[in-house]
């Protein structure tokens, strides 16, 4: 079994380390996750040195970290994600940010999008969103905040000659779900389509956007985000 997961009965418990310099926010997150039967918070940290110590001590399945924290308040969360990619590639990272800035998401995803998530802080009070991001990266996938995806799609579509302008409403909906990490099966269920129909829509999207077909969900997420965020 990967990382430090624990099995209780038939359920796998995801071991999480939280890093957030605000005690109020940190406590709130811990309380929310405490209600999830498959999540165990094994450490709660207020700065980068504490986080590094907790990772080495606990070897969690997922690190849920603020993008900025002491000592520099710049991009500690992104740097931790990069370090873990080399030192502990089996540990997932969900970065929390108050900024819907594609540059941060790109920096997080460029070395590899597997086991990486980017969630806006406004989502932390949404237990299902928070747990969904943690579960996605723990399982080796990727998750990008829907609000960031929407902002990228809208901004890109405004550009003259943007291929996004050629997408049908259904293709735009599917594109947003792909970028949020949804599988073909999940997209099919939400849109009441067959998986074969979803595959055809995705092929059409990627053809119009000039992207290589990527069957793995986390690779598709990276492809879409990189396309949407590239400079005109």
NORZI-V147788 format. One record per helix or strand of 3 or more residues. SS is the DSSP state (alpha for helix, beta for strand). FROM is the first residue (numbers start at 1). TO is the last residue. Records with the same first field share a line. If there is no record, write none. Layout:
# NORZI-V147788
SS: FROM-TO, FROM-TO
This chain:
# NORZI-V147788
beta: 6-8, 11-19, 39-45, 62-66, 92-97, 116-120, 142-144
alpha: 23-34, 48-58, 76-87, 102-110, 121-123, 127-138, 146-157, 163-166, 169-179, 184-191, 195-209, 217-229
